[in-house]
Each structure stands twice: as structure tokens, then as C-alpha cells.
Amino acid sequence: CQGEVPGSLPRAQRGTAQHTHERGLQEWGREVMREDRGARVRDLAPRRVVPPVAGQAGQPEGGRGGEGQVAAVLKGNPVGSPSLSLDLDKVRDALIRMEDSIIFAIIERSQFLRNDKVYEPGAIPVPGYNLKTGDQQSMVEYILRQTEQMHGMIRRYTSPDEHAFFPEDLPSLVLPPIEYPSLLHPHAEGININDQVRALYFEELLPRICEEGDDGNYGSSALCDITLLQALSKRIHYGKYVAESKYKASPDTYDPLIRAKDEAGIMNLLTVESVERRVVRRVRNKACVFGQDIQDVMGTISLAQEDIEQAESKVEPEKVAKLYNDWIMPLNKQVQLEYLLHRLD
């Protein structure tokens, strides 16, 4: 086979190998969609389902003793999100980074008016329909669904700290899944409160960060909405890691309350008002700084309310702090409570 790349299949066999790979990938995708995630509670170790590798159907990848898996590594370590850790310092750092993402996303969305047509089904014609009712989707729902389709194919939602808004419609992967460390109880996989996150955003947050009116920036508004929704979802669902970290630090304290299903008692343990006040102050201060224009020559940035008003901040820091205090942190604690109630299952 002159001209062949060493170690590759002969030309005559490549079409067959590619066809075999595609069929294997489709079967693998259907297996993943059929799998009942709730059945994994029986085993803390994550189940690894990996699609066949193109050109080597049925053969172990890299000769790994018949495992038939793609070993995804980065600098010698298993690939994973840097936020996937139970170390208290790393958990805190992850939460702080998420604050930055949320505040910047709020600032980006606030530059446009409300643009209510983006959220009204049928107001802007899009090629998306509710399969049950036949009603046309709103523009923002259509773009969100299409975004999750694309991100889902490249395994965004196989990461345990990512949660789709429409998980039932996720497509098959085009990349093999990554092996993540098993840090959480398997019940964590079934916790997804994105319906509440969406309701919170459209009913409470959006009216508070955007002025009423229509400026015609429908696409830009929808894209900003999606970025902010995803950032909120990640921050709120990270409560699973916060809860596990707290439980690991004091299991003897939590165990009796969990067995008794004492929701009030667990919530009391989860709530540390002094910490929450510090978070709210930090978020307010960040909004003050991020919302100001940075000049080539800067003096001292003032956090005083009168100075913020004179500087014409892009976003009202008090509103951002209130949103965090009244909505984001309570939903995060709701996730923590749901996780801990089943921690001993």
C-alpha cells in the first residue's frame, strides 16, 4: 500500500471503517439517551460509556488492555473543569469566579432595552415549535435550544457542573465523554432546577436590570440572556459541591438531620449569615468597579453611593447585590438542601 500513512487502514477499507464507526456512534447515542440516570444510585463510581473510535471499531484505543476507551488527559491528569473540587479554598475560588461571570453578563444585558418581543411566542417568526401544542417558540427559547444542541454535541453537558435547560432534547455526542472524578453522591445527577432559574430570570431579574422599551436589538438581547442564564445555572447548581464540602467537614452533625429528613435543621446548618453578608458586599463592590469606565489614568475608585451615581455606572450595584441576596443564594441553598436530603441514600 504505497502512499499509505503508517498504521492507517488501507484505502479500500476506509469507507467500511467509517460506515462502521458512524453506525456504532448512532447506537452509542441511543444507549445514552435510553439510560435511566436514577438507576446509578446503586454505585458511587461513575459509569463510563464511550463511543467507538473512527477507523478502529471494536478495537481498544491505544492498546489499553481491552477497555476500548479514549483516555482524555491534560498535562498528565484527567481532564475536568477546574471548579470540580471539594477543597474549601477551591470551592470558594470557583464561586468567586462565577460572581464575576454573572456581574459581567448583567452589565452586557443591561445595555439593551427589555425588547419584550424576544420572549413572546410567535412575536418573531422562528423555525421552532412546541411538539405538544404546535405553538411557535419564542425567539429566546429557540436560540437557547439551538445553543444547547451545539454545546451538547461537544460534551458540555457531560460535565457534572453543567446543566441543560432542555436536557430531554440533548443530541448524541460527536466527541467521546471525559472521565470525571466521582466527587458527589449519584443523586446529584437528578438535581436540575433550571425551570426555576428560567422563571426567576424572566420574571424577576430581567425587569430589574433592563429598562422598558424596544430598541430592535433582538438577537443581541437573546444572546446576552443565554449567557446570563447559563452563568446563573452554573452558580446555583454548584450548591451540590458546596453541600458535599460542608457534609465532608462535619458528617456527624448532618447525619441525624438527614436521617430524620429535618429540612429546617439542615437549612439552619447551611445558613451562615455572616458569610452571606460578606458575599453580598463583595458582589456590590464588584458591580461598582465593573460598572465604571476604566481610563488610561485612574484615581481611586470610590464605592460611595453618591460617587457611583456621579460616575453613571453601567449597572446599579445595589440592584445586583439584592438579586444575589434575594434570589441567587436562596436557590443555591435549595440545591444544597435537595442534595443533602438524599446524601445517605
C-alpha positions, -999 to +999 in steps of 0.1 A: +000+000+000+023+027-012+015+062-001-005+050+029+002+066+063+020+040+086-005+024+109-036+036+090-062+014+073-057+006+036-078+029+013-101+001+003-111-005+039-116+032+050-151+036+037-162+004+055-145+015+087-161+050+085-195+035+079-190+011+109-179+040+131-210+060+122-233+031+129-215+025+162-218+062+172-255+062+165-261+030+186-240+045+214-260+077+213-293+058+216-279+038+245-270+070+264-305+085+257-322+053+270-302+051+302-321+060+333-298+082+353-316+075+385-305+039+384-270+049+392-276+054+428-265+018+435-229+027+428-209+057+437-184+051+409-194+069+376-204+046+347-183+052+317-199+049+283-176+056+254-184+056+217-162+036+192-132+054+177-133+060+139-112+035+120-108+012+149-143-001+155-143-028+182-106-023+190-092-009+222-079+026+219-041+028+224-040-009+234-054-003+268-060-039+278-094-042+260-110-012+277-119+003+243-119+038+258-104+072+248-082+083+277-086+121+276-057+137+296-044+172+300-008+176+312-009+141+326-041+145+346-077+135+339-094+163+320-121+182+340-134+216+350-110+234+374-141+241+395-147+204+402-132+201+436-143+197+472-113+216+486-128+245+505-104+271+491-110+258+455-148+258+461-145+294+473-124+304+443-149+288+419-178+307+435-159+340+432-151+334+395-188+327+389-197+360+406-175+378+380-192+360+351-227+368+364-219+405+370-203+410+336-233+392+320-257+415+338-238+446+326-239+433+290-276+426+290-284+459+307-271+479+277-302+469+257-338+477+264-362+450+275-373+440+240-403+420+251-409+406+216-379+383+222-399+365+249-433+363+233-441+331+214-448+339+178-439+376+181-407+369+160-410+341+134-385+314+142-385+278+128-391+262+162-424+248+176-437+232+208-441+195+198-470+190+222-491+221+214-478+231+180-473+267+192-443+286+179-415+291+203-403+325+215-371+337+199-351+333+231-363+298+236-355+288+201-319+302+203-314+286+237-325+252+224-302+255+194-273+266+215-277+236+238-279+213+207-245+226+196-229+226+230-244+192+238-227+175+208-193+186+221-200+172+256-206+204+276-234+187+295-214+156+303-195+178+328-211+174+363-212+211+369-231+219+337-269+216+335-290+219+303-323+238+303-338+212+280-320+180+290-345+157+273-336+171+239-298+168+240-283+152+209-258+124+207-222+133+213-196+137+185-167+136+210-162+107+234-171+116+270-145+125+295-139+106+327-146+129+356-137+122+393-166+108+413-170+136+440-207+136+445-234+112+456-252+098+425-284+116+434-267+148+423-273+138+386-310+141+391-310+176+406-318+202+379-339+232+389-334+252+356-371+256+353-370+277+384-338+295+371-357+305+339-387+317+358-365+337+382-347+353+353-376+363+331-400+373+359-376+388+385-341+396+372-348+408+337-373+436+347-348+448+373-317+451+351-332+464+318-353+495+311-386+490+294-388+496+257-379+482+223-346+491+206-347+464+180-316+446+193-334+413+194-305+390+186-281+407+208-305+407+237-313+370+233-276+361+232-269+381+264-299+364+280-285+330+272-250+338+285-265+351+318-289+321+321-260+297+318-239+316+343-268+317+368-275+280+363-239+270+369-236+292+401-269+279+415-262+242+408-227+245+422-246+242+455-241+204+451-203+208+456-208+233+484-231+209+502-208+179+498-179+200+510-199+211+541-210+175+547-175+161+545-163+187+571-190+176+596-208+144+588-217+136+624-236+168+626-255+163+594-263+126+596-290+127+623-308+156+605-306+138+571-320+106+585-348+125+602-354+145+569-353+176+590-353+202+563-354+232+587-325+218+607-304+212+576-312+246+563-302+262+596-268+245+593-263+256+558-271+292+565-242+313+578-254+349+578-220+365+583-207+347+552-237+356+532-234+393+542-197+392+530-208+377+497-234+404+491-209+432+500-183+417+477-209+414+448-219+450+454-183+462+453-176+442+422-206+457+405-193+492+415-159+486+399-170+466+368-197+491+360-173+521+357-153+531+327-116+525+330-095+554+319-058+554+309-051+574+341-072+564+371-075+578+406-090+559+435-123+541+427-149+551+452-176+528+464-197+555+480-232+557+466-230+594+456-198+588+437-213+558+419-243+579+408-220+607+395-199+582+376-230+569+358-223+532+365-235+508+338-254+489+364-269+497+398-247+479+424-275+478+449-298+460+425-271+434+417-265+428+454-302+425+461-306+400+432-278+379+447-292+381+482-329+376+474-327+351+446-294+335+436-282+325+471-316+311+482-318+289+450-282+277+456-292+267+492-323+249+478-299+228+457-278+221+487-308+210+507-321+187+480-286+171+477-282+166+514-316+151+520-305+122+498-269+121+508-273+089+528-295+071+502 
